[in-house]
């Protein structure tokens, strides 16, 4: 079973580049351009791993919002 990785970044070019690379490595990737939409989606359907880079939201902000995800390997 493929692992699903959530990527959050306000730069669509970065999201596309990282998404393509991860998909080539066999991962399923979901992307979000802001922390708020990512939070709502991840609360509804958690993923195995996520990374976040947005000015308004830090990874710590998302963690404090109780989005469960084990560390990326």
mmJSON file of the N, C-alpha and C atoms, coordinates in Angstrom:
{"data_MODEL":{"atom_site":{
"group_PDB":["ATOM","ATOM","ATOM","ATOM","ATOM","ATOM","ATOM","ATOM","ATOM","ATOM","ATOM","ATOM","ATOM","ATOM","ATOM","ATOM","ATOM","ATOM","ATOM","ATOM","ATOM","ATOM","ATOM","ATOM","ATOM","ATOM","ATOM","ATOM","ATOM","ATOM","ATOM","ATOM","ATOM","ATOM","ATOM","ATOM","ATOM","ATOM","ATOM","ATOM","ATOM","ATOM","ATOM","ATOM","ATOM","ATOM","ATOM","ATOM","ATOM","ATOM","ATOM","ATOM","ATOM","ATOM","ATOM","ATOM","ATOM","ATOM","ATOM","ATOM","ATOM","ATOM","ATOM","ATOM","ATOM","ATOM","ATOM","ATOM","ATOM","ATOM","ATOM","ATOM","ATOM","ATOM","ATOM","ATOM","ATOM","ATOM","ATOM","ATOM","ATOM","ATOM","ATOM","ATOM","ATOM","ATOM","ATOM","ATOM","ATOM","ATOM","ATOM","ATOM","ATOM","ATOM","ATOM","ATOM","ATOM","ATOM","ATOM","ATOM","ATOM","ATOM","ATOM","ATOM","ATOM","ATOM","ATOM","ATOM","ATOM","ATOM","ATOM","ATOM","ATOM","ATOM","ATOM","ATOM","ATOM","ATOM","ATOM","ATOM","ATOM","ATOM","ATOM","ATOM","ATOM","ATOM","ATOM","ATOM","ATOM","ATOM","ATOM","ATOM","ATOM","ATOM","ATOM","ATOM","ATOM","ATOM","ATOM","ATOM","ATOM","ATOM","ATOM","ATOM","ATOM","ATOM","ATOM","ATOM","ATOM","ATOM","ATOM","ATOM","ATOM","ATOM","ATOM","ATOM","ATOM","ATOM","ATOM","ATOM","ATOM","ATOM","ATOM","ATOM","ATOM","ATOM","ATOM","ATOM","ATOM","ATOM","ATOM","ATOM","ATOM","ATOM","ATOM","ATOM","ATOM","ATOM","ATOM","ATOM","ATOM","ATOM","ATOM","ATOM","ATOM","ATOM","ATOM","ATOM","ATOM","ATOM","ATOM","ATOM","ATOM","ATOM","ATOM","ATOM","ATOM","ATOM","ATOM","ATOM","ATOM","ATOM","ATOM","ATOM","ATOM","ATOM","ATOM","ATOM","ATOM","ATOM","ATOM","ATOM","ATOM","ATOM","ATOM","ATOM","ATOM","ATOM","ATOM"],
"id":[1,2,3,4,5,6,7,8,9,10,11,12,13,14,15,16,17,18,19,20,21,22,23,24,25,26,27,28,29,30,31,32,33,34,35,36,37,38,39,40,41,42,43,44,45,46,47,48,49,50,51,52,53,54,55,56,57,58,59,60,61,62,63,64,65,66,67,68,69,70,71,72,73,74,75,76,77,78,79,80,81,82,83,84,85,86,87,88,89,90,91,92,93,94,95,96,97,98,99,100,101,102,103,104,105,106,107,108,109,110,111,112,113,114,115,116,117,118,119,120,121,122,123,124,125,126,127,128,129,130,131,132,133,134,135,136,137,138,139,140,141,142,143,144,145,146,147,148,149,150,151,152,153,154,155,156,157,158,159,160,161,162,163,164,165,166,167,168,169,170,171,172,173,174,175,176,177,178,179,180,181,182,183,184,185,186,187,188,189,190,191,192,193,194,195,196,197,198,199,200,201,202,203,204,205,206,207,208,209,210,211,212,213,214,215,216,217,218,219],
"type_symbol":["N","C","C","N","C","C","N","C","C","N","C","C","N","C","C","N","C","C","N","C","C","N","C","C","N","C","C","N","C","C","N","C","C","N","C","C","N","C","C","N","C","C","N","C","C","N","C","C","N","C","C","N","C","C","N","C","C","N","C","C","N","C","C","N","C","C","N","C","C","N","C","C","N","C","C","N","C","C","N","C","C","N","C","C","N","C","C","N","C","C","N","C","C","N","C","C","N","C","C","N","C","C","N","C","C","N","C","C","N","C","C","N","C","C","N","C","C","N","C","C","N","C","C","N","C","C","N","C","C","N","C","C","N","C","C","N","C","C","N","C","C","N","C","C","N","C","C","N","C","C","N","C","C","N","C","C","N","C","C","N","C","C","N","C","C","N","C","C","N","C","C","N","C","C","N","C","C","N","C","C","N","C","C","N","C","C","N","C","C","N","C","C","N","C","C","N","C","C","N","C","C","N","C","C","N","C","C","N","C","C","N","C","C","N","C","C","N","C","C"],
"label_atom_id":["N","CA","C","N","CA","C","N","CA","C","N","CA","C","N","CA","C","N","CA","C","N","CA","C","N","CA","C","N","CA","C","N","CA","C","N","CA","C","N","CA","C","N","CA","C","N","CA","C","N","CA","C","N","CA","C","N","CA","C","N","CA","C","N","CA","C","N","CA","C","N","CA","C","N","CA","C","N","CA","C","N","CA","C","N","CA","C","N","CA","C","N","CA","C","N","CA","C","N","CA","C","N","CA","C","N","CA","C","N","CA","C","N","CA","C","N","CA","C","N","CA","C","N","CA","C","N","CA","C","N","CA","C","N","CA","C","N","CA","C","N","CA","C","N","CA","C","N","CA","C","N","CA","C","N","CA","C","N","CA","C","N","CA","C","N","CA","C","N","CA","C","N","CA","C","N","CA","C","N","CA","C","N","CA","C","N","CA","C","N","CA","C","N","CA","C","N","CA","C","N","CA","C","N","CA","C","N","CA","C","N","CA","C","N","CA","C","N","CA","C","N","CA","C","N","CA","C","N","CA","C","N","CA","C","N","CA","C","N","CA","C","N","CA","C","N","CA","C","N","CA","C","N","CA","C"],
"label_alt_id":[null,null,null,null,null,null,null,null,null,null,null,null,null,null,null,null,null,null,null,null,null,null,null,null,null,null,null,null,null,null,null,null,null,null,null,null,null,null,null,null,null,null,null,null,null,null,null,null,null,null,null,null,null,null,null,null,null,null,null,null,null,null,null,null,null,null,null,null,null,null,null,null,null,null,null,null,null,null,null,null,null,null,null,null,null,null,null,null,null,null,null,null,null,null,null,null,null,null,null,null,null,null,null,null,null,null,null,null,null,null,null,null,null,null,null,null,null,null,null,null,null,null,null,null,null,null,null,null,null,null,null,null,null,null,null,null,null,null,null,null,null,null,null,null,null,null,null,null,null,null,null,null,null,null,null,null,null,null,null,null,null,null,null,null,null,null,null,null,null,null,null,null,null,null,null,null,null,null,null,null,null,null,null,null,null,null,null,null,null,null,null,null,null,null,null,null,null,null,null,null,null,null,null,null,null,null,null,null,null,null,null,null,null,null,null,null,null,null,null],
"label_comp_id":["UNK","UNK","UNK","UNK","UNK","UNK","UNK","UNK","UNK","UNK","UNK","UNK","UNK","UNK","UNK","UNK","UNK","UNK","UNK","UNK","UNK","UNK","UNK","UNK","UNK","UNK","UNK","UNK","UNK","UNK","UNK","UNK","UNK","UNK","UNK","UNK","UNK","UNK","UNK","UNK","UNK","UNK","UNK","UNK","UNK","UNK","UNK","UNK","UNK","UNK","UNK","UNK","UNK","UNK","UNK","UNK","UNK","UNK","UNK","UNK","UNK","UNK","UNK","UNK","UNK","UNK","UNK","UNK","UNK","UNK","UNK","UNK","UNK","UNK","UNK","UNK","UNK","UNK","UNK","UNK","UNK","UNK","UNK","UNK","UNK","UNK","UNK","UNK","UNK","UNK","UNK","UNK","UNK","UNK","UNK","UNK","UNK","UNK","UNK","UNK","UNK","UNK","UNK","UNK","UNK","UNK","UNK","UNK","UNK","UNK","UNK","UNK","UNK","UNK","UNK","UNK","UNK","UNK","UNK","UNK","UNK","UNK","UNK","UNK","UNK","UNK","UNK","UNK","UNK","UNK","UNK","UNK","UNK","UNK","UNK","UNK","UNK","UNK","UNK","UNK","UNK","UNK","UNK","UNK","UNK","UNK","UNK","UNK","UNK","UNK","UNK","UNK","UNK","UNK","UNK","UNK","UNK","UNK","UNK","UNK","UNK","UNK","UNK","UNK","UNK","UNK","UNK","UNK","UNK","UNK","UNK","UNK","UNK","UNK","UNK","UNK","UNK","UNK","UNK","UNK","UNK","UNK","UNK","UNK","UNK","UNK","UNK","UNK","UNK","UNK","UNK","UNK","UNK","UNK","UNK","UNK","UNK","UNK","UNK","UNK","UNK","UNK","UNK","UNK","UNK","UNK","UNK","UNK","UNK","UNK","UNK","UNK","UNK","UNK","UNK","UNK","UNK","UNK","UNK"],
"label_asym_id":["A","A","A","A","A","A","A","A","A","A","A","A","A","A","A","A","A","A","A","A","A","A","A","A","A","A","A","A","A","A","A","A","A","A","A","A","A","A","A","A","A","A","A","A","A","A","A","A","A","A","A","A","A","A","A","A","A","A","A","A","A","A","A","A","A","A","A","A","A","A","A","A","A","A","A","A","A","A","A","A","A","A","A","A","A","A","A","A","A","A","A","A","A","A","A","A","A","A","A","A","A","A","A","A","A","A","A","A","A","A","A","A","A","A","A","A","A","A","A","A","A","A","A","A","A","A","A","A","A","A","A","A","A","A","A","A","A","A","A","A","A","A","A","A","A","A","A","A","A","A","A","A","A","A","A","A","A","A","A","A","A","A","A","A","A","A","A","A","A","A","A","A","A","A","A","A","A","A","A","A","A","A","A","A","A","A","A","A","A","A","A","A","A","A","A","A","A","A","A","A","A","A","A","A","A","A","A","A","A","A","A","A","A","A","A","A","A","A","A"],
"label_entity_id":["1","1","1","1","1","1","1","1","1","1","1","1","1","1","1","1","1","1","1","1","1","1","1","1","1","1","1","1","1","1","1","1","1","1","1","1","1","1","1","1","1","1","1","1","1","1","1","1","1","1","1","1","1","1","1","1","1","1","1","1","1","1","1","1","1","1","1","1","1","1","1","1","1","1","1","1","1","1","1","1","1","1","1","1","1","1","1","1","1","1","1","1","1","1","1","1","1","1","1","1","1","1","1","1","1","1","1","1","1","1","1","1","1","1","1","1","1","1","1","1","1","1","1","1","1","1","1","1","1","1","1","1","1","1","1","1","1","1","1","1","1","1","1","1","1","1","1","1","1","1","1","1","1","1","1","1","1","1","1","1","1","1","1","1","1","1","1","1","1","1","1","1","1","1","1","1","1","1","1","1","1","1","1","1","1","1","1","1","1","1","1","1","1","1","1","1","1","1","1","1","1","1","1","1","1","1","1","1","1","1","1","1","1","1","1","1","1","1","1"],
"label_seq_id":[1,1,1,2,2,2,3,3,3,4,4,4,5,5,5,6,6,6,7,7,7,8,8,8,9,9,9,10,10,10,11,11,11,12,12,12,13,13,13,14,14,14,15,15,15,16,16,16,17,17,17,18,18,18,19,19,19,20,20,20,21,21,21,22,22,22,23,23,23,24,24,24,25,25,25,26,26,26,27,27,27,28,28,28,29,29,29,30,30,30,31,31,31,32,32,32,33,33,33,34,34,34,35,35,35,36,36,36,37,37,37,38,38,38,39,39,39,40,40,40,41,41,41,42,42,42,43,43,43,44,44,44,45,45,45,46,46,46,47,47,47,48,48,48,49,49,49,50,50,50,51,51,51,52,52,52,53,53,53,54,54,54,55,55,55,56,56,56,57,57,57,58,58,58,59,59,59,60,60,60,61,61,61,62,62,62,63,63,63,64,64,64,65,65,65,66,66,66,67,67,67,68,68,68,69,69,69,70,70,70,71,71,71,72,72,72,73,73,73],
"pdbx_PDB_ins_code":[null,null,null,null,null,null,null,null,null,null,null,null,null,null,null,null,null,null,null,null,null,null,null,null,null,null,null,null,null,null,null,null,null,null,null,null,null,null,null,null,null,null,null,null,null,null,null,null,null,null,null,null,null,null,null,null,null,null,null,null,null,null,null,null,null,null,null,null,null,null,null,null,null,null,null,null,null,null,null,null,null,null,null,null,null,null,null,null,null,null,null,null,null,null,null,null,null,null,null,null,null,null,null,null,null,null,null,null,null,null,null,null,null,null,null,null,null,null,null,null,null,null,null,null,null,null,null,null,null,null,null,null,null,null,null,null,null,null,null,null,null,null,null,null,null,null,null,null,null,null,null,null,null,null,null,null,null,null,null,null,null,null,null,null,null,null,null,null,null,null,null,null,null,null,null,null,null,null,null,null,null,null,null,null,null,null,null,null,null,null,null,null,null,null,null,null,null,null,null,null,null,null,null,null,null,null,null,null,null,null,null,null,null,null,null,null,null,null,null],
"Cartn_x":[0.842,0.0,0.882,0.552,1.313,1.077,2.14,1.982,1.485,0.659,0.167,0.883,1.392,2.1,1.332,1.12,0.479,1.552,1.506,2.424,1.627,2.145,1.485,2.529,2.282,3.189,2.39,2.687,1.964,2.538,3.624,4.231,3.853,2.981,2.5,3.62,4.631,5.745,6.504,6.724,7.4,6.535,5.235,4.333,4.381,4.314,4.313,5.62,6.742,8.042,8.2,7.876,8.024,7.015,5.795,4.772,5.229,5.742,6.18,7.301,8.234,9.354,8.866,7.997,7.491,6.632,5.839,5.023,5.901,6.997,7.928,8.557,8.635,9.176,8.106,6.877,5.82,4.864,4.96,4.056,2.801,1.727,0.536,0.699,0.452,0.69,-0.573,-0.931,-2.007,-1.376,-1.822,-1.214,-2.255,-1.781,-2.615,-1.782,-2.429,-1.71,-1.844,-2.561,-2.64,-2.902,-2.47,-2.584,-4.012,-4.877,-6.275,-6.97,-6.824,-7.461,-6.798,-5.498,-4.798,-5.288,-5.426,-5.885,-7.255,-8.179,-9.521,-9.483,-8.719,-8.639,-7.947,-6.873,-6.118,-6.859,-7.679,-8.516,-9.566,-10.068,-11.087,-10.475,-9.285,-8.64,-7.13,-6.636,-5.199,-4.373,-3.135,-2.205,-1.021,-0.169,0.967,2.046,2.153,3.236,2.811,3.269,2.984,4.12,4.23,5.2,4.511,4.946,4.237,5.226,4.966,5.767,4.857,4.344,3.505,3.816,3.819,4.122,3.157,1.882,0.886,0.81,1.27,1.198,2.568,2.981,4.215,3.846,4.797,4.542,4.074,4.629,4.233,2.762,2.295,0.884,-0.012,0.359,-0.431,-0.393,0.777,0.902,0.02,0.027,-0.785,-2.27,-2.637,-4.034,-4.413,-3.502,-3.768,-3.976,-3.229,-3.28,-2.305,-2.819,-1.924,-1.127,0.146,0.998,2.317,2.738,4.052,5.126,6.358,7.423,7.68,8.099,8.451,9.706,9.789,10.998,11.752],
"Cartn_y":[-1.196,0.0,1.252,2.179,3.421,4.287,4.946,5.939,7.231,7.953,9.245,10.345,11.303,12.44,13.703,14.553,15.853,16.932,17.759,18.884,20.172,21.131,22.428,23.503,24.301,25.399,26.423,27.689,28.727,28.937,28.263,28.375,27.143,27.342,26.211,25.534,26.287,25.694,24.693,25.039,24.12,22.889,23.112,21.973,21.013,21.543,20.703,19.928,20.588,19.936,18.809,19.103,18.09,16.964,17.31,16.301,15.334,15.865,15.015,14.072,14.597,13.782,12.66,12.99,11.973,10.926,11.366,10.404,9.458,9.964,9.101,8.058,8.381,7.446,6.504,6.64,5.705,6.159,7.4,7.915,8.505,8.5,9.263,10.612,11.696,13.035,13.879,14.538,15.53,16.872,17.927,19.239,20.267,21.243,22.349,23.616,24.729,25.994,26.877,26.416,27.181,26.231,26.642,25.819,25.539,26.494,26.315,25.192,25.187,24.118,22.772,22.784,21.542,21.006,21.882,21.464,20.806,21.427,20.867,19.491,19.38,18.112,17.033,17.395,16.412,15.968,16.84,16.426,15.415,15.609,14.709,13.386,13.459,12.244,12.362,11.883,11.971,11.194,11.609,10.936,10.429,9.632,9.068,10.095,11.107,12.073,13.409,14.492,15.793,16.757,17.726,18.79,20.109,21.159,22.429,23.572,24.453,25.664,26.773,27.551,28.696,29.813,31.051,32.154,32.253,32.041,32.223,31.028,29.878,28.673,28.036,27.665,26.904,25.457,24.577,23.182,23.081,23.922,23.916,24.313,25.284,25.682,24.502,23.769,22.632,21.538,21.298,20.291,20.654,21.922,22.351,22.191,22.116,21.919,20.438,19.616,18.185,17.412,17.736,16.952,15.799,14.556,13.44,13.038,12.874,12.364,11.942,10.719,10.317,11.032,11.041,11.721,11.065,11.873,11.357,10.514,9.507,8.672,8.889],
"Cartn_z":[0.0,0.0,0.0,-0.86,-0.952,0.282,0.728,1.781,1.146,1.888,1.415,2.177,1.436,2.012,1.672,2.675,2.453,2.43,1.414,1.294,1.383,2.15,2.266,2.001,0.985,0.648,-0.139,0.067,-0.673,-2.069,-2.393,-3.714,-4.542,-5.519,-6.336,-7.127,-7.532,-8.267,-7.401,-6.158,-5.238,-5.011,-4.787,-4.582,-5.766,-6.964,-8.158,-8.289,-8.064,-8.184,-7.174,-5.93,-4.88,-5.094,-5.48,-5.737,-6.834,-7.934,-9.039,-8.594,-7.836,-7.36,-6.45,-5.517,-4.585,-5.291,-6.255,-7.008,-7.823,-8.355,-9.088,-8.167,-6.869,-5.886,-5.343,-5.837,-5.472,-4.384,-3.959,-2.934,-3.559,-2.807,-3.152,-2.469,-3.199,-2.653,-2.769,-1.676,-1.703,-1.36,-2.026,-1.817,-1.392,-0.646,-0.177,-0.254,-0.573,-0.688,0.546,1.552,2.795,3.966,5.118,6.309,6.733,6.547,6.984,6.212,4.892,4.11,4.396,4.598,4.945,6.283,7.253,8.574,8.493,7.788,7.659,6.988,5.927,5.2,6.032,6.735,7.511,8.76,9.299,10.429,9.966,8.753,8.206,7.747,7.174,6.655,6.866,8.01,8.291,7.267,7.098,6.207,7.024,6.387,7.089,7.412,6.574,6.72,6.132,6.726,6.136,6.401,5.536,5.715,5.368,6.033,5.923,5.753,4.804,4.645,4.13,5.031,4.69,5.673,5.216,6.126,7.305,7.058,8.112,9.07,8.637,9.458,9.514,10.686,10.813,11.1,10.987,11.325,12.767,13.626,15.034,15.189,14.422,14.486,14.149,13.125,12.704,13.768,14.344,15.407,16.595,16.958,18.093,17.8,16.533,16.161,16.157,16.635,16.822,15.53,14.521,13.299,13.498,13.592,13.854,12.606,12.78,11.708,12.31,12.075,12.549,11.755,12.257,11.52,10.162,9.21,7.888,7.998,7.164,7.165,5.889],
"occupancy":[1.0,1.0,1.0,1.0,1.0,1.0,1.0,1.0,1.0,1.0,1.0,1.0,1.0,1.0,1.0,1.0,1.0,1.0,1.0,1.0,1.0,1.0,1.0,1.0,1.0,1.0,1.0,1.0,1.0,1.0,1.0,1.0,1.0,1.0,1.0,1.0,1.0,1.0,1.0,1.0,1.0,1.0,1.0,1.0,1.0,1.0,1.0,1.0,1.0,1.0,1.0,1.0,1.0,1.0,1.0,1.0,1.0,1.0,1.0,1.0,1.0,1.0,1.0,1.0,1.0,1.0,1.0,1.0,1.0,1.0,1.0,1.0,1.0,1.0,1.0,1.0,1.0,1.0,1.0,1.0,1.0,1.0,1.0,1.0,1.0,1.0,1.0,1.0,1.0,1.0,1.0,1.0,1.0,1.0,1.0,1.0,1.0,1.0,1.0,1.0,1.0,1.0,1.0,1.0,1.0,1.0,1.0,1.0,1.0,1.0,1.0,1.0,1.0,1.0,1.0,1.0,1.0,1.0,1.0,1.0,1.0,1.0,1.0,1.0,1.0,1.0,1.0,1.0,1.0,1.0,1.0,1.0,1.0,1.0,1.0,1.0,1.0,1.0,1.0,1.0,1.0,1.0,1.0,1.0,1.0,1.0,1.0,1.0,1.0,1.0,1.0,1.0,1.0,1.0,1.0,1.0,1.0,1.0,1.0,1.0,1.0,1.0,1.0,1.0,1.0,1.0,1.0,1.0,1.0,1.0,1.0,1.0,1.0,1.0,1.0,1.0,1.0,1.0,1.0,1.0,1.0,1.0,1.0,1.0,1.0,1.0,1.0,1.0,1.0,1.0,1.0,1.0,1.0,1.0,1.0,1.0,1.0,1.0,1.0,1.0,1.0,1.0,1.0,1.0,1.0,1.0,1.0,1.0,1.0,1.0,1.0,1.0,1.0,1.0,1.0,1.0,1.0,1.0,1.0],
"B_iso_or_equiv":[0.0,0.0,0.0,0.0,0.0,0.0,0.0,0.0,0.0,0.0,0.0,0.0,0.0,0.0,0.0,0.0,0.0,0.0,0.0,0.0,0.0,0.0,0.0,0.0,0.0,0.0,0.0,0.0,0.0,0.0,0.0,0.0,0.0,0.0,0.0,0.0,0.0,0.0,0.0,0.0,0.0,0.0,0.0,0.0,0.0,0.0,0.0,0.0,0.0,0.0,0.0,0.0,0.0,0.0,0.0,0.0,0.0,0.0,0.0,0.0,0.0,0.0,0.0,0.0,0.0,0.0,0.0,0.0,0.0,0.0,0.0,0.0,0.0,0.0,0.0,0.0,0.0,0.0,0.0,0.0,0.0,0.0,0.0,0.0,0.0,0.0,0.0,0.0,0.0,0.0,0.0,0.0,0.0,0.0,0.0,0.0,0.0,0.0,0.0,0.0,0.0,0.0,0.0,0.0,0.0,0.0,0.0,0.0,0.0,0.0,0.0,0.0,0.0,0.0,0.0,0.0,0.0,0.0,0.0,0.0,0.0,0.0,0.0,0.0,0.0,0.0,0.0,0.0,0.0,0.0,0.0,0.0,0.0,0.0,0.0,0.0,0.0,0.0,0.0,0.0,0.0,0.0,0.0,0.0,0.0,0.0,0.0,0.0,0.0,0.0,0.0,0.0,0.0,0.0,0.0,0.0,0.0,0.0,0.0,0.0,0.0,0.0,0.0,0.0,0.0,0.0,0.0,0.0,0.0,0.0,0.0,0.0,0.0,0.0,0.0,0.0,0.0,0.0,0.0,0.0,0.0,0.0,0.0,0.0,0.0,0.0,0.0,0.0,0.0,0.0,0.0,0.0,0.0,0.0,0.0,0.0,0.0,0.0,0.0,0.0,0.0,0.0,0.0,0.0,0.0,0.0,0.0,0.0,0.0,0.0,0.0,0.0,0.0,0.0,0.0,0.0,0.0,0.0,0.0],
"pdbx_formal_charge":[null,null,null,null,null,null,null,null,null,null,null,null,null,null,null,null,null,null,null,null,null,null,null,null,null,null,null,null,null,null,null,null,null,null,null,null,null,null,null,null,null,null,null,null,null,null,null,null,null,null,null,null,null,null,null,null,null,null,null,null,null,null,null,null,null,null,null,null,null,null,null,null,null,null,null,null,null,null,null,null,null,null,null,null,null,null,null,null,null,null,null,null,null,null,null,null,null,null,null,null,null,null,null,null,null,null,null,null,null,null,null,null,null,null,null,null,null,null,null,null,null,null,null,null,null,null,null,null,null,null,null,null,null,null,null,null,null,null,null,null,null,null,null,null,null,null,null,null,null,null,null,null,null,null,null,null,null,null,null,null,null,null,null,null,null,null,null,null,null,null,null,null,null,null,null,null,null,null,null,null,null,null,null,null,null,null,null,null,null,null,null,null,null,null,null,null,null,null,null,null,null,null,null,null,null,null,null,null,null,null,null,null,null,null,null,null,null,null,null],
"auth_seq_id":[1,1,1,2,2,2,3,3,3,4,4,4,5,5,5,6,6,6,7,7,7,8,8,8,9,9,9,10,10,10,11,11,11,12,12,12,13,13,13,14,14,14,15,15,15,16,16,16,17,17,17,18,18,18,19,19,19,20,20,20,21,21,21,22,22,22,23,23,23,24,24,24,25,25,25,26,26,26,27,27,27,28,28,28,29,29,29,30,30,30,31,31,31,32,32,32,33,33,33,34,34,34,35,35,35,36,36,36,37,37,37,38,38,38,39,39,39,40,40,40,41,41,41,42,42,42,43,43,43,44,44,44,45,45,45,46,46,46,47,47,47,48,48,48,49,49,49,50,50,50,51,51,51,52,52,52,53,53,53,54,54,54,55,55,55,56,56,56,57,57,57,58,58,58,59,59,59,60,60,60,61,61,61,62,62,62,63,63,63,64,64,64,65,65,65,66,66,66,67,67,67,68,68,68,69,69,69,70,70,70,71,71,71,72,72,72,73,73,73],
"auth_comp_id":["UNK","UNK","UNK","UNK","UNK","UNK","UNK","UNK","UNK","UNK","UNK","UNK","UNK","UNK","UNK","UNK","UNK","UNK","UNK","UNK","UNK","UNK","UNK","UNK","UNK","UNK","UNK","UNK","UNK","UNK","UNK","UNK","UNK","UNK","UNK","UNK","UNK","UNK","UNK","UNK","UNK","UNK","UNK","UNK","UNK","UNK","UNK","UNK","UNK","UNK","UNK","UNK","UNK","UNK","UNK","UNK","UNK","UNK","UNK","UNK","UNK","UNK","UNK","UNK","UNK","UNK","UNK","UNK","UNK","UNK","UNK","UNK","UNK","UNK","UNK","UNK","UNK","UNK","UNK","UNK","UNK","UNK","UNK","UNK","UNK","UNK","UNK","UNK","UNK","UNK","UNK","UNK","UNK","UNK","UNK","UNK","UNK","UNK","UNK","UNK","UNK","UNK","UNK","UNK","UNK","UNK","UNK","UNK","UNK","UNK","UNK","UNK","UNK","UNK","UNK","UNK","UNK","UNK","UNK","UNK","UNK","UNK","UNK","UNK","UNK","UNK","UNK","UNK","UNK","UNK","UNK","UNK","UNK","UNK","UNK","UNK","UNK","UNK","UNK","UNK","UNK","UNK","UNK","UNK","UNK","UNK","UNK","UNK","UNK","UNK","UNK","UNK","UNK","UNK","UNK","UNK","UNK","UNK","UNK","UNK","UNK","UNK","UNK","UNK","UNK","UNK","UNK","UNK","UNK","UNK","UNK","UNK","UNK","UNK","UNK","UNK","UNK","UNK","UNK","UNK","UNK","UNK","UNK","UNK","UNK","UNK","UNK","UNK","UNK","UNK","UNK","UNK","UNK","UNK","UNK","UNK","UNK","UNK","UNK","UNK","UNK","UNK","UNK","UNK","UNK","UNK","UNK","UNK","UNK","UNK","UNK","UNK","UNK","UNK","UNK","UNK","UNK","UNK","UNK"],
"auth_asym_id":["A","A","A","A","A","A","A","A","A","A","A","A","A","A","A","A","A","A","A","A","A","A","A","A","A","A","A","A","A","A","A","A","A","A","A","A","A","A","A","A","A","A","A","A","A","A","A","A","A","A","A","A","A","A","A","A","A","A","A","A","A","A","A","A","A","A","A","A","A","A","A","A","A","A","A","A","A","A","A","A","A","A","A","A","A","A","A","A","A","A","A","A","A","A","A","A","A","A","A","A","A","A","A","A","A","A","A","A","A","A","A","A","A","A","A","A","A","A","A","A","A","A","A","A","A","A","A","A","A","A","A","A","A","A","A","A","A","A","A","A","A","A","A","A","A","A","A","A","A","A","A","A","A","A","A","A","A","A","A","A","A","A","A","A","A","A","A","A","A","A","A","A","A","A","A","A","A","A","A","A","A","A","A","A","A","A","A","A","A","A","A","A","A","A","A","A","A","A","A","A","A","A","A","A","A","A","A","A","A","A","A","A","A","A","A","A","A","A","A"],
"auth_atom_id":["N","CA","C","N","CA","C","N","CA","C","N","CA","C","N","CA","C","N","CA","C","N","CA","C","N","CA","C","N","CA","C","N","CA","C","N","CA","C","N","CA","C","N","CA","C","N","CA","C","N","CA","C","N","CA","C","N","CA","C","N","CA","C","N","CA","C","N","CA","C","N","CA","C","N","CA","C","N","CA","C","N","CA","C","N","CA","C","N","CA","C","N","CA","C","N","CA","C","N","CA","C","N","CA","C","N","CA","C","N","CA","C","N","CA","C","N","CA","C","N","CA","C","N","CA","C","N","CA","C","N","CA","C","N","CA","C","N","CA","C","N","CA","C","N","CA","C","N","CA","C","N","CA","C","N","CA","C","N","CA","C","N","CA","C","N","CA","C","N","CA","C","N","CA","C","N","CA","C","N","CA","C","N","CA","C","N","CA","C","N","CA","C","N","CA","C","N","CA","C","N","CA","C","N","CA","C","N","CA","C","N","CA","C","N","CA","C","N","CA","C","N","CA","C","N","CA","C","N","CA","C","N","CA","C","N","CA","C","N","CA","C","N","CA","C","N","CA","C","N","CA","C","N","CA","C"],
"pdbx_PDB_model_num":[1,1,1,1,1,1,1,1,1,1,1,1,1,1,1,1,1,1,1,1,1,1,1,1,1,1,1,1,1,1,1,1,1,1,1,1,1,1,1,1,1,1,1,1,1,1,1,1,1,1,1,1,1,1,1,1,1,1,1,1,1,1,1,1,1,1,1,1,1,1,1,1,1,1,1,1,1,1,1,1,1,1,1,1,1,1,1,1,1,1,1,1,1,1,1,1,1,1,1,1,1,1,1,1,1,1,1,1,1,1,1,1,1,1,1,1,1,1,1,1,1,1,1,1,1,1,1,1,1,1,1,1,1,1,1,1,1,1,1,1,1,1,1,1,1,1,1,1,1,1,1,1,1,1,1,1,1,1,1,1,1,1,1,1,1,1,1,1,1,1,1,1,1,1,1,1,1,1,1,1,1,1,1,1,1,1,1,1,1,1,1,1,1,1,1,1,1,1,1,1,1,1,1,1,1,1,1,1,1,1,1,1,1,1,1,1,1,1,1]
}}}
